[in-house]
Amino acid sequence: MNTQSPHSRVVVITGASSGIGEATARALAGEGYRLALLARRVDRITALAEELGSDVIAIEADVTDRDSLVAAAERVQDELGGADVLINNAGVMLLGPFSSQQRAEFRQMIEVNLLGAITASEVFLDQLRDGGGDLVNISSVAGRTARPGNGVYAATKWGLNGWSESLRQELQPGVRVMVIEPGAVATELPTHITDPETKQGAARLYASVPVTAEDIAEVIAFAVGRPQHLTINEILLRPTGQA
Ligand SMILES: NC(=O)c1ccc[n+]([C@@H]2O[C@H](COP(=O)([O-])OP(=O)(O)OC[C@H]3O[C@@H](n4cnc5c(N)ncnc54)[C@H](OP(=O)(O)O)[C@@H]3O)[C@@H](O)[C@H]2O)c1
């Protein structure tokens, strides 16, 4: 285990209102971490925080809005004493053919998946530095390979990987940087796709995905729980059978 007891560590999770973020909140709360749950759907994170107990707070925050992240960081400092772990999990996967019709979605993916993670990290960095913090970036298999139709999504995850490797070297040994790269995980992520054909294909694929958000949450909890002298820098994981 980490030399700090989980009971004294504070974890901030972006995109904690569903899927991997929600499951990670449950897993870490179960291990005794204190948590700040961030997302735009405040009703969902409020209900989750109430369910998980008094050491969990919900903060409405949009990762594309730096002011809302600054306000969140102030609350984390005031109410929980500062963040020890930041999990950059918020993301959107708006797959579809490369065309001008998709340009707003290209921008949204870059602003949420890449710039959102960068902004949250610079906002919380002083807190993470104050006593040995962890920065966990939720990337994807799409950060290591690319396919037709996922170019900009893959670009955000490749970007996340490159940025994380730079930060790993720059912030060590005070802050551990970890990258988690799941393959397909059964969550609501593909339901936001707008291109009809792509959406249908993704729905078919995701209907039979055996890996759950809880599977990924366990892996994240394991990585964060390693002793401070050891960093699991990167974990690439796929459903058995995924190409
Ligand atoms: N599911 C997969 O197959 C898979 C595979 C590899 C990697 N991933 C990555 O895992 C992460 C979590 O995805 P998921 O599968 O758990 O999907 P999900 O259930 O759709 O969760 C995405 C989360 O991101 C949040 N979010 C989206 N836009 C946001 C914004 N502007 N500001 C703040 N939060 C925002 C959503 O919260 P609100 O809408 O409430 O704000 C939601 O909690 C993503 O980074 C995704 O790329 C997923």
The ligand as a Gaussian input file, in Angstrom:
#p B3LYP/6-31G(d) Opt

LIG

0 1
 N      -15.883000       3.252000     -22.254000
 C      -14.810000       2.967000     -23.002000
 O      -14.859000       2.081000     -23.892000
 C      -13.522000       3.694000     -22.785000
 C      -12.354000       3.138000     -23.316000
 C      -11.144000       3.811000     -23.151000
 C      -11.120000       5.006000     -22.483000
 N      -12.259000       5.532000     -21.984000
 C      -12.181000       6.841000     -21.329000
 O      -12.688000       6.735000     -20.028000
 C      -13.153000       8.013000     -19.596000
 C      -14.531000       7.851000     -18.958000
 O      -15.439000       7.428000     -19.929000
 P      -16.631000       6.406000     -19.634000
 O      -16.460000       5.268000     -20.538000
 O      -16.768000       6.178000     -18.186000
 O      -17.876000       7.232000     -20.241000
 P      -19.061000       8.056000     -19.560000
 O      -19.863000       7.188000     -18.659000
 O      -19.755000       8.737000     -20.691000
 O      -18.307000       9.117000     -18.644000
 C      -17.773000      10.299000     -19.144000
 C      -17.712000      11.305000     -18.016000
 O      -17.118000      12.505000     -18.526000
 C      -17.860000      13.607000     -18.031000
 N      -17.756000      14.772000     -18.898000
 C      -18.011000      14.859000     -20.228000
 N      -17.847000      16.130000     -20.637000
 C      -17.461000      16.846000     -19.540000
 C      -17.146000      18.199000     -19.315000
 N      -17.172000      19.125000     -20.307000
 N      -16.794000      18.600000     -18.061000
 C      -16.774000      17.683000     -17.064000
 N      -17.064000      16.394000     -17.208000
 C      -17.402000      15.989000     -18.441000
 C      -19.285000      13.110000     -17.918000
 O      -19.956000      13.838000     -16.894000
 P      -21.074000      14.965000     -17.137000
 O      -21.732000      14.673000     -18.454000
 O      -21.977000      14.828000     -15.953000
 O      -20.303000      16.245000     -17.103000
 C      -19.075000      11.662000     -17.465000
 O      -19.045000      11.573000     -16.062000
 C      -13.119000       8.917000     -20.839000
 O      -11.979000       9.722000     -20.805000
 C      -13.013000       7.926000     -21.984000
 O      -12.398000       8.466000     -23.126000
 C      -13.455000       4.888000     -22.102000

